[in-house]
Amino acid sequence: MITDPLFYRLFETSPDTFFLLLGIPDDAAKAMAARYEFLAVEFKETSHRTDGVFLPKEVELPLYFVEVQFYNRPNIFADLLAKVFTYLKQHDPAQEFCGVVLFASRSLEPPEAVSYRPLFEAGLIRRFYLEEIPELANAPLGLSILYLIRRTETEAPTIARDLVARVKREIADAAQRDDLIELIETVIIYKLMRFSREEIQTMLEVKDIRHSRVYQEAMEEGARNATERYIGKLAAKKMSAEEIAATLEVEIEFVREVLKSRTQG
């Protein structure tokens, strides 16, 4: 499953989820989120783009640089720091910084990280593992959507349907309610790409997701085209066709077809 856009939408729609992930209690997390602006920052004169940056509105708060990692990448910490220090060089902020890496599982963390140990110990780089995040009863909606991302294809539709019902029941603000429902729809659209629009509508018991901004954007862009771009990116990182297929959860024949067409092109 393609994860970067999902996590960007999650932190954009429900920024308190990030601070809940850091271990800050619910009410304090909401208050902290209000003190930040969340952006995907692209650095001038480089090819670096962050998965997201929480920019503080107050000088005493730290900058948070976020990276989401769902495949093996030995240089993830070096890449994170390259982005951090490029940002510091270009913007010269007055704040301290903290890099946060969210791994799908602990097995994806590079085993040899001796060079970065002082930064871990100082709290300048913090690591989290999606599969190990405790699932709290009655968790805030943002965390519940985070849990949804790690669910299996069999579990996800039922849980997503319950989350949609919960959003309709708990969220009075119409704009926020629509954003959260679209976010849940996004997870299912990317997680279950082989299903038709009608099947996804039935799963989530929504009236018609054809009119949702997320669905329209996904259809305009084309799920196939988006997947092909990610295949190209992973191939550029020297991943094998088998590794790419396992990472994106697509058929190996499709990966080979895309790689072949790129070679011929």
N, C-alpha and C positions, 0 to 999 in steps of 0.2 A: 504493500500500500504506500502511496506517495504521502509523506507525512509533513513536509515543511509547510505547505500551504495550510494544512489543518491546524498546526500549532500556532501559526501566525494569526489565523482567524480566531482561535480560542483565546489567545492572550489579548487580541485587539477587542474582541467582544466582551470578554470577562477578565479584565486585567488583574482582578483580585486573586484569580486562580494561581497566578505566578507567585504571589506572596504567600498564599496557602501552601504552595509547594515548598517554599522556604521554611515552613513551620510556624508562620505567624498566625495567630487565632483569627477566626472568621471576621469579627467586627473590626479588629485592628488591620486585617488584610484589606478590607474595603476602604478604610481610611487611608492606608498607605497607597493604594492604587490611585486614589484621587490626587495624590501628590506627584504623580508621574505621567509622562506622555510616552506611549509605546509606538515605536517606529521601526520600519525595516530600513536601515541606513546603508546607502551605497557610497563607497569611498571614491573621491575624485582621483583620477590618474592611476587607479588600480582596478583589478578585476574582482576585488573582494566585495561581498555583500553579506551582511549579518542576517541570521534568522530573525533577530529582533534586538532592539535596544530599549531599555526603560530609561528615559531621560528625566531626571528629577526636576521638579519645579522649584525646589529649595536647595540652596547651596550646601547645606549640611548633610544632605542625603547622598548615598553613593550612586554611581552609574551602574546599571546591570546590563551586561552583554550576554545574550542567550544563544546557545547552539543546541540543535536537536539532532541526535545521531542514531540512525536506525540501520546502519550497515558498518562493516569494518573499515576503519580509517585510522591508520597508525599515527598520522600527524595531526589529529584533531586538536590537541592542546596547543601545538605550535601555530596552527591556523587560527585558533581563537585569539592567541596573544598577538599575532600579526594584525588582526583586525582591531584589537584593543589599542595597540600602540600606534597604528595608523590613525585611528580616531583621535587619540591624545595629541599626536603631532599636528593634525589638521585643525583641531578645535581648541586645544589648550584649555580644557574645562577646569573648574576650580574644585571639582569633586574627586573623591576616591573612586575606585572601580572594583567591581566584582564580576568575574566570569562564571556563568552557570551553564553546565553541560547536562542535558537530559538524554541519557542513553536508553534505548529500548530495553536492554538487559545489561547486566554486569559483564557478560561475556564479550561485549563489544568494546569495552574499555581497553585501550592499549596496555599490555602487560608490563612493559618497561617504561616507567614514567619517572625515573630517578631525577631527571633534570627539573621536574615540576614539583617535586615533593615540598620544597620550602613554600611554594605558593599555595599548595593544598593546606599545609599546616597553618599558614597565616590567614586562611579563609579567603584568599584572593581568587581562587578557583574552587567552585563547589560542584560536586557531582551527584546526580540523582539517577535512579534506575526505575523506569516506568513499571516494570513487572514487579518491583519490590515495594512500591508505594502502598502503604496500608489502606485498605478500602474501609472508610469510616461509614458507620450507619448514619443515615440522614445527612450525608455530606452536602455541602453547598453545590449548586447546580454546575458551576464551573469544574469542580473536582469530579463530579459525576460524569460530565462529558469527557474529561480526561480518562476516567476509567473505561469509558465506552471505546476509546481508541484501541485499547489493548484487548478487547473482547474478540472472541472467535466469530467467524461469519455466521455460525449457527446461533450464538448467543446474542449478537449485536441487534438484530431487528426487534426482538421483544423488549430489550432494555431501552433501545431508542424510542420505541413507541411509548413506554412508560415515562421516559424523560419528556417527550412532547406533551403528554397529558399533565405532567407535573409543572412544566413551564406555563401552560395555559391556566393552570389552577393557582399558581403562586405569584406570577408576574403581572402586575396591574398595568404597568406602562406598556402601551401597544408597540412602540418602536423597539424597546428592549426585548419584548416577548418575540417579535418577529425575527430579530437578530439571533436570538438563542435557538429558535426553531430552525432557522436557516443553517445555523452552525451544526446542529444535529443532523440535518439533511445532508450537509456537506460530508460529514464523516461517513454516512451510509453510501452516498454516491461514489465516493472514492474507494470505500472498503468493498463494495459489491458491484464492481463495474460491469459484470456480466449480466446484471438484471436490467430489465426494461423499466421505463418511467412508470408504467402502470403497476408493475410488481412492487416497486419501491413505495409508491403511493399506498398500496394496500398494506404493506408492512407497517408503515408509520401511521396509518389511519389519518392522513392529511387530505384536505379537500382536493388540491391540485397543485403539485409542486412545479408545474410548468411555469407558473407565474412568479415563482421565487427568483430573486436576483441570482442566487447561487446556482440554481439549476440552469438558468438561461446562460450564465457565464460558462458553466461546465460544458454545456452542449455546444456553445459557440466555439469554444476553444477546442473541444473534442477530446474525450478521454484518451483516445488512441494517440493523438498528437502529443498530449501531455506526457504519456507514458514513454513515447519514443524519445522525447527530449531527455527524460531521466535516464533512459538506457544509454543515450549518448554520453551523458555526464559521468555515469558510472564506468562506462567503457574507457573513458579518458583517464580514469583513475586506475586503470589496468586490472579491473575486475573481470573475471571470466564470465562467459555466457551463463554458466550454471549459477554463479554467485549473484549475478544480476537478476536472474529469474527468481531465485529464492528471496532476494531482498525486496523486490517489487511485487512478489506473489503473482507472477504471470507465467504463462507456458513458456518452456524453454525454446519451442519452435518459433514462437513469436519474437523472442529476443534474437535468435539467430537470423530470422528474416530481416529484422531492423538493422542489425549489424552488417549483414550482407549488402543491403541497399545503400547503407552509408559508405561502404567500401567501394561499391561500384560507382556511387555518385562522386 
